[in-house]
């Protein structure tokens, strides 16, 4: 490497408040060439983010740089005077973080804020010129209606759009290097894939170098030229992307790669679709369920708008199976979950539990239903009361639903704790200090101590890192086998769904668009949206669906103003004029699945030849 | 931090360390408070005064309203012309100052504690319920709180106590009316924050009733911070009670409350300073002890929360 844009040598950072601890960065050295895309990967806590910030001379107490140097184009960053540092940050290195909503002042229009930054780093530029420049970049990052969006406040932006604006903010000073720290983490898969594509495009057009910091290997596999692997504050391995991914030399990188999600390389759990189980009466049957929220208008004093969160969801769950409901944020998964657990009642449609309509239940019957249908929540920290001992938390279920005495209750709770892999000695302990995985086990114990027949898992595994995920998934398999529990997974994580679900339902804007066996949905998706989701899923393997061909542009329309025809038509790569006119209904496919599309990707798979069925839309 | 635990799937977790981290926040604050010398001093003083007020009923059988014109204006002990029968001297009517001051202390304690406890209970109940349930009920209750807060306490006191004869119960009622909205507002904020927590949703899915969730889950989280406010409020209540008595709209003579005695003694300040000053010293010591405890609690809380980061 003859030319160096950034050169880091022997950089060490330690926490001054904890002198005894190992340093956070331990003699880190690497170089970045102009226009290069470098990925820094490592498990959470490896020191990646601290490294990213240190490169900009951004170490706050108690963190202190204890040695080494960072030089940008020959200029030392760590010892730069405040003036020089400001110039470096404005025109040398740009930074995009994981939480772009906090980058902008909520009271000023986005475009103006960025223009001001430009004027600060490029003295003598007029506001008009600066705004012009911002407009140019807004177009470059493909923010639609750039001129209009520039004048809007940050709160009007969606997650993907604000991330684009944050990228503009980082690049406005014609920076030669952009550090992107975990930028895709808060985004939905299709939007995250768009952002990655955008980075690629910017690099080609502007020749900017990128340092991409992430814990997810698949995100950068097509983007980075070179990978640096970090573990416990040290660089353990570095090399060209392909070479490193194919033949990792160290254990740390091997583990990172091995734990990366796979979809096509794994086998689905035994499918139920071929067996008798689908012929049994449904355990839970959801018919044409709707839920609309009335939300007061923000821009006016009076009046309200209607948000159609769930618009006629239709599916059955069979005893003993595990059904996964997948979809991006805002597709109505959470509302559906609240409807299934009867925390809210549907406006329309019915939920049948073992053939009985829950809507007609008495209060007592509904209370008894709760012992049958339990929920395991996502957040391992918030879902457990911090001031209760673990035993108290788990026994609350029994206190409510059984009349066991204190001793019998404790024995039952301890047995359940042992079953989910918690040490019964923890009974009298508070949950503080437990890892996320352990906490999720408490959650599981709380749900299964009542011996429910149906278990809802609302993103239960997504807060766990891969090391913790695997044993917990194993636990669920065991529980399901031994207790014949019906599981409903609600998740956005396709790789996880591939591993755990026997059937998969894909949700888009409040409606099920495709439902079928795991093999069929992943192997032969019929709905264009399913295919788009699959192509965007970050996996380590080569996707059979070319993102260039299948990936969708834009973001889902607002559930307030839904289009007249198919809700997906605007983003659909294969849509035709009919799609904008009429809304497709769920139809049976030959493979015992159902799909809502006028023009499915494989026509022959449909049971009937009818292609035009209209659902009367409830206005 | 997480990896060392999770590498042993399904195995027993590593033995829990009996560190202070395991203790609940409240307990840790209490531990830190207890070791503060200021708190001990304040608590000691408070305890002493409380003991004196309680014991005086049984030990000093002197009637605080018994007049004794022969011994009027007797100075307290250690001054010229003191009478050992009246350690703190007598007032213009020859009434024993010690027993008067102690009875005054009793009344102050009774009114202060009762008013604080009642405002705490009423305010917290309203705040917890409003914050947790939300919606229209929340709006309604909070508007009541706003209306109540918009009435200045002194106007409220003058109006109520001017219409009816002041009794301890009525004074307590005035104080509670003036104070409960503060508690309602503060607890509402706490309940509002807890309402959205996942564990509340989990409890709802289990079928727990609102009241059960509020009492067992939300209250233990939302109420302890109120206890800090209550310690300072106790002092505020006591002052307010004395002010009402002093102004003549609270409890009336001959009931010997600290406010009444000070108001009385004002007229004789030049000749018999002790009539006004000694009850004032009692009051000052009482408030000092409360503020010392309150400050120690607050410092401990700050230290614990800082340390938890």
Interface residues (C-beta under 8 A of the other chain):
Chain A: X43 X45 X341 X343 X366 X367 X370 X371 X374 X375 X377 X378 X379 X382 X383 X384 X385 X386 X387 X388 X396 X397 X400 X401 X421 X422 X423 X425 X426 X429 X430 X432 X433 X434 X435 X436 X437 X438 X443 X446 X465 X467 X468 X470 X471 X474 X475
Chain B: X1 X2 X3 X5 X6 X7 X9 X10 X11 X12 X13 X16 X17 X19 X21 X22 X23 X24 X25 X197 X198 X199 X201 X202 X203 X204 X205 X206 X207 X208 X217 X220 X221
